[in-house]
Amino acid sequence: MRKEYWTELCDIWGAWKWNENSSKAKQNRAAHPEANVHTSGSVSFATHKARLEVQLKRPPQFQELFDETHKKKGTKDYISEKAWEVAESYSRVMDERYGDDSQRPELDRDIWVAASGAPKKGHVYGFGHSLGTTRVISSCSSSVSHSTSPFTTPAAPGGSSSAAPTMTPDMFRVIVNETVSQNISTIVSQTVSQMLADGNSW
């Protein structure tokens, strides 16, 4: 890597604002440990979903994906009381609303948010950054969101879909922040790879 690139990165990492944000994030993780616990490791939730789809030979229910990433490996035990409570609540209400309906959606966003709690700072409990959190938060029912979200939500039997909400400044910030969060790792990786491809080292 070129020395000037490394120096620039060190300047960014050493900046007061960067360290302030890092400290705040560390404190938040320590204050709410259960909110950050899962068993997916470094593998993205989207990758887990793809693997489950191959294994089950069908698109997995969100409940199945949640269990895959929030149960202790080799057991049926959830990794935390919160995970158990959310899963139990979601499963119960899904059964009450849809029963054994063959049209049961992979994910009912309203039921999930009711079970897991309101989104905090653009994050929905149980969702990795690769699962389209913004569409759960905004609950958009437009055809665009249905075609691009990894989990779609048909209307309940006898129900009707609501119009997409008006975009607010807060919603816009959530979308921007999520987009940055989802892509920053890829951007950094590509940048470093390009640096190395230049053939210069120090």
C-alpha positions in Angstrom: 0.0 0.0 0.0 1.2 3.5 -0.8 2.5 5.4 2.2 0.3 8.4 1.4 -2.8 6.2 1.4 -1.9 4.7 4.7 -1.2 8.1 6.2 -4.5 9.4 5.0 -6.3 6.4 6.6 -4.5 7.0 9.9 -5.5 10.6 9.8 -9.2 9.6 9.4 -9.0 6.9 12.2 -7.2 9.3 14.5 -9.6 12.2 14.0 -11.6 13.4 17.1 -15.0 12.8 15.4 -14.2 9.3 14.3 -13.0 8.3 17.8 -16.1 10.0 19.4 -18.4 8.0 17.2 -16.5 4.8 17.9 -16.7 5.4 21.7 -20.4 6.1 21.5 -21.0 2.9 19.5 -19.0 0.9 22.0 -21.0 2.3 24.9 -24.3 1.5 23.2 -23.2 -2.1 22.5 -22.3 -2.5 26.1 -25.5 -0.9 27.4 -27.7 -3.2 25.2 -25.8 -6.5 24.8 -28.9 -8.5 23.8 -29.6 -6.2 20.9 -26.3 -7.1 19.3 -26.2 -10.9 19.9 -26.6 -13.4 17.1 -24.9 -16.6 15.9 -24.3 -15.7 12.3 -20.7 -14.7 12.9 -19.2 -12.7 10.0 -21.6 -14.3 7.5 -24.3 -11.8 6.4 -28.0 -12.6 7.1 -28.6 -12.4 3.3 -26.0 -15.2 2.8 -27.7 -17.3 5.6 -31.0 -16.8 3.8 -29.6 -18.0 0.5 -28.1 -21.1 2.2 -31.4 -21.9 3.9 -33.2 -21.5 0.5 -30.9 -24.2 -1.0 -31.3 -26.4 2.1 -35.1 -26.1 2.3 -35.6 -26.0 -1.5 -37.9 -23.0 -1.1 -37.6 -19.4 0.2 -37.4 -19.6 4.0 -39.9 -17.9 6.3 -38.3 -15.0 8.2 -39.0 -17.0 11.4 -36.8 -19.8 10.1 -34.0 -17.3 9.3 -34.3 -15.7 12.7 -34.0 -19.1 14.3 -31.0 -20.0 12.2 -29.2 -16.8 13.4 -30.4 -16.6 17.0 -30.3 -20.1 18.3 -27.3 -21.8 19.8 -25.7 -24.2 17.3 -26.8 -27.8 17.7 -29.6 -26.9 20.2 -33.1 -25.5 20.1 -32.3 -22.8 22.7 -32.4 -19.1 21.8 -29.3 -17.1 22.6 -31.1 -14.7 24.8 -34.5 -14.2 26.6 -35.3 -11.3 24.2 -34.7 -13.5 21.2 -37.1 -16.1 22.7 -39.7 -13.6 23.5 -39.7 -12.0 20.1 -39.8 -15.3 18.3 -42.7 -16.6 20.5 -44.7 -13.5 20.1 -44.2 -13.3 16.3 -45.0 -17.0 15.8 -48.1 -16.9 17.9 -49.6 -13.8 16.1 -48.6 -15.2 12.7 -50.5 -18.4 13.5 -53.5 -16.4 14.7 -53.6 -14.3 11.5 -52.7 -16.8 8.8 -53.0 -20.3 10.3 -52.0 -22.9 7.7 -52.8 -20.5 4.8 -50.7 -21.5 1.8 -50.4 -17.8 1.0 -48.7 -17.1 4.4 -46.1 -14.4 3.7 -42.4 -15.0 4.3 -42.5 -11.9 6.6 -45.3 -9.8 8.0 -43.5 -6.5 8.8 -46.2 -5.1 11.1 -46.3 -8.2 13.2 -42.5 -8.4 13.4 -42.1 -4.7 14.5 -44.9 -5.2 17.1 -43.1 -8.3 18.5 -39.6 -6.9 18.4 -40.2 -3.3 19.3 -39.9 0.0 17.4 -36.8 0.5 15.2 -34.0 2.3 16.9 -31.7 4.6 14.9 -32.6 2.8 11.7 -32.1 -0.7 13.1 -34.8 -3.3 13.4 -34.1 -6.1 15.9 -33.4 -9.4 14.2 -32.4 -7.9 10.9 -28.8 -7.8 9.5 -27.8 -4.8 7.5 -28.3 -6.8 4.3 -32.0 -7.4 4.6 -33.6 -4.2 3.5 -34.3 -2.6 7.0 -35.6 0.6 5.4 -38.6 -1.1 3.9 -39.5 -2.6 7.2 -39.3 0.8 8.9 -41.3 2.6 6.3 -43.7 -0.3 5.7 -44.0 0.8 2.0 -46.4 -1.4 0.1 -45.6 -0.1 -3.4 -44.7 -2.6 -6.1 -41.2 -1.2 -6.2 -40.5 -2.1 -2.6 -42.0 -5.5 -3.1 -39.8 -6.3 -6.0 -36.6 -5.2 -4.4 -37.0 -6.3 -0.8 -35.6 -9.7 0.1 -38.8 -10.3 2.1 -42.2 -9.3 0.7 -45.4 -9.0 2.6 -48.7 -9.7 0.8 -51.8 -8.3 2.4 -53.5 -10.5 5.0 -56.5 -12.5 3.7 -59.4 -10.1 3.5 -57.2 -7.1 4.2 -56.1 -4.2 2.0 -52.7 -2.7 1.5 -52.2 0.9 2.6 -50.6 3.6 0.5 -46.9 4.3 0.9 -46.2 7.0 3.5 -45.0 10.4 2.5 -41.2 10.7 2.7 -40.1 12.7 5.7 -36.6 14.1 6.6 -36.2 11.4 9.3 -37.1 8.7 6.8 -34.7 10.1 4.3 -31.9 10.1 6.9 -32.6 6.5 7.8 -32.4 5.5 4.1 -29.1 7.4 3.6 -27.6 6.0 6.8 -28.6 2.4 6.0 -27.2 2.7 2.5 -23.9 3.9 3.8 -23.8 1.2 6.4 -24.5 -1.5 3.9 -21.9 -0.4 1.4 -19.0 1.0 3.4 -17.3 -2.4 3.8 -17.5 -3.1 0.1 -16.2 0.4 -0.8 -13.3 0.1 1.6 -12.5 -3.4 0.3 -12.6 -2.3 -3.3 -10.5 0.8 -2.6 -7.8 -1.2 -0.8 -7.8 -3.8 -3.6 -7.3 -1.1 -6.2 -4.4 0.4 -4.1 -2.7 -3.0 -4.0 -3.4 -3.5 -7.7 -1.3 -0.4 -8.4 1.7 -2.5 -7.6 3.2 0.0 -5.2 4.2 -0.9 -1.6 6.1 0.7 1.2 
